[in-house]
Amino acid sequence: MPDAFPAQPAAGAGHALPPIPGTTLFDGDAAARGFALNAMCYSFNEAANRAAFLADEDAYCARFGLTAPQRKAIADRDVLGMIAAGGNIYYLAKLAGIFHLNVQDVGAMQTGQSVEAFKAMLQAQASGQTYEQAVEGSFAHG
Amino acid sequence: MAEIVGAYFTSHVPSIGGAIHKGLQQDPYWKPFFDGYARVHEWLAEVKPDVAIVFNNDHGLNFFLDKMPTFAVGAAPEYHNADEGWGLPLYKSFAGHVPLSWHIIEQLVADEFDITTCQKMLVDHALSIPFELAWPDVDAWPVKIVPFAINTVQHPLPSAKRCLALGQAVHRALQSWQGDERIVIIGTGGLSHQLDGERAGFMNRDYDLFCLDHLATDPAALTKDSVHEIVRLAGTQGVEILNWIAARGALGEQAAEIHRNYHLPISNTAGATVLLEPA
């Protein structure tokens, strides 16, 4: 008898797939873990909420019930920490906007280099270098 | 009978909006990118569409993680932009084509696509910037829209194969529409880029050129990779190529490229502009 429900590779089992260096997939685990942090960041679509955060960061974070790692990552302005705590970059970008940080600033923060070095790394990819070559050059030149 | 005049594909990087706002089109950083739109303007003036079917993705303006549809279809009389939180100018509103939305929705569900319908849907830079690029200096958009939002935020994302099939089903729905509109298909986003993680700043010219080289003549080639593999090749946000793949499906089986521009970096992204016509 044919199997009506043949075994499929587990959909969403991202952890079973070969990892992608320096990359976190925002999957169900992350979405569940990051819900409070992302909900707070989503609220920053409204100017009044951005002002309330700036006026009293502690109180604003408390309203959303952030986990301890989320609160610490926010306090430390630690983007990789926010991602580890379930933050999604589209929502985190709204937090970055409060501090007038753009995606190059956030890229530099995550890759541990100056904004100028990060931009030079992007530019190097324009002149035919692969990402890997551009990164190598970037760190070779400090 | 309605006619599909062609398809327009473009990146939608937010900073493009900032550059338009500041009038930086001739600035040396931006010129190679903006120069790719002169042909788009000419073409749109030639083919004169009055409806646009737009495949794009929400970036946390309309949808939050409490409800995250895989495929959402707009059925609203109008669509508004709103504050995205980081200082973009507020963009013009869009008129919806409600009867066509419901026709497509009915046909898609009959075709076994379990979509989400939205009678209200905010639209973000992913929809507004492609229009600002295509029709600069208009007071009101010359087309009514039917917007599709594809989940590119929360994995699992729909497969590239499924996105192509969705687009093909939209094409069939357009073929059975009895109106006399001139329809342009629009796919927005990409190409390769990654904003998050230690690999932030990743782009991949080779993969982008593979996508561009196959988009017109062999779009199925873009569907052979899993979403996980597309993330590896295109970056975490490079998965926006799914919007292009769905749009390519909606154009119809045979297509020819009539224009292409590719330039990186635009912000952290490989920027691309393509026009295809039915062949």
Chai-1 contact restraints between the chains, C-beta under 6 A:
chainA,res_idxA,chainB,res_idxB,connection_type,confidence,min_distance_angstrom,max_distance_angstrom,comment,restraint_id
A,A11,B,P156,contact,1.0,0.0,6.0,A-B,restraint_1
A,G12,B,P156,contact,1.0,0.0,6.0,A-B,restraint_2
A,L17,B,H228,contact,1.0,0.0,6.0,A-B,restraint_3
A,I20,B,R232,contact,1.0,0.0,6.0,A-B,restraint_4
A,G22,B,G197,contact,1.0,0.0,6.0,A-B,restraint_5
A,G22,B,E198,contact,1.0,0.0,6.0,A-B,restraint_6
A,G22,B,R199,contact,1.0,0.0,6.0,A-B,restraint_7
A,T23,B,G197,contact,1.0,0.0,6.0,A-B,restraint_8
A,T23,B,R199,contact,1.0,0.0,6.0,A-B,restraint_9
A,T24,B,G197,contact,1.0,0.0,6.0,A-B,restraint_10
A,L25,B,H155,contact,1.0,0.0,6.0,A-B,restraint_11
A,F26,B,Q154,contact,1.0,0.0,6.0,A-B,restraint_12
A,D27,B,H155,contact,1.0,0.0,6.0,A-B,restraint_13
A,A31,B,L65,contact,1.0,0.0,6.0,A-B,restraint_14
A,A31,B,Q154,contact,1.0,0.0,6.0,A-B,restraint_15
A,N38,B,L65,contact,1.0,0.0,6.0,A-B,restraint_16
A,Y42,B,G60,contact,1.0,0.0,6.0,A-B,restraint_17
A,Y42,B,F64,contact,1.0,0.0,6.0,A-B,restraint_18
A,F44,B,G85,contact,1.0,0.0,6.0,A-B,restraint_19
A,N45,B,D83,contact,1.0,0.0,6.0,A-B,restraint_20
A,N45,B,G85,contact,1.0,0.0,6.0,A-B,restraint_21
A,I83,B,D196,contact,1.0,0.0,6.0,A-B,restraint_22
A,I89,B,L195,contact,1.0,0.0,6.0,A-B,restraint_23
A,I89,B,D196,contact,1.0,0.0,6.0,A-B,restraint_24
A,Y90,B,H59,contact,1.0,0.0,6.0,A-B,restraint_25
A,Y90,B,G60,contact,1.0,0.0,6.0,A-B,restraint_26
A,Y90,B,V153,contact,1.0,0.0,6.0,A-B,restraint_27
A,Y91,B,G60,contact,1.0,0.0,6.0,A-B,restraint_28
A,K94,B,G85,contact,1.0,0.0,6.0,A-B,restraint_29
A,G97,B,G85,contact,1.0,0.0,6.0,A-B,restraint_30
A,G97,B,W86,contact,1.0,0.0,6.0,A-B,restraint_31
A,V103,B,L195,contact,1.0,0.0,6.0,A-B,restraint_32
A,V103,B,S267,contact,1.0,0.0,6.0,A-B,restraint_33
A,V103,B,N268,contact,1.0,0.0,6.0,A-B,restraint_34
A,G107,B,A200,contact,1.0,0.0,6.0,A-B,restraint_35
A,G107,B,G201,contact,1.0,0.0,6.0,A-B,restraint_36
A,G107,B,N268,contact,1.0,0.0,6.0,A-B,restraint_37
A,Q110,B,A200,contact,1.0,0.0,6.0,A-B,restraint_38
A,T111,B,A200,contact,1.0,0.0,6.0,A-B,restraint_39
A,M121,B,G201,contact,1.0,0.0,6.0,A-B,restraint_40
A,L122,B,G201,contact,1.0,0.0,6.0,A-B,restraint_41
A,L122,B,P265,contact,1.0,0.0,6.0,A-B,restraint_42
A,Q125,B,M203,contact,1.0,0.0,6.0,A-B,restraint_43
A,A126,B,L264,contact,1.0,0.0,6.0,A-B,restraint_44
A,A126,B,P265,contact,1.0,0.0,6.0,A-B,restraint_45
A,Y131,B,F202,contact,1.0,0.0,6.0,A-B,restraint_46
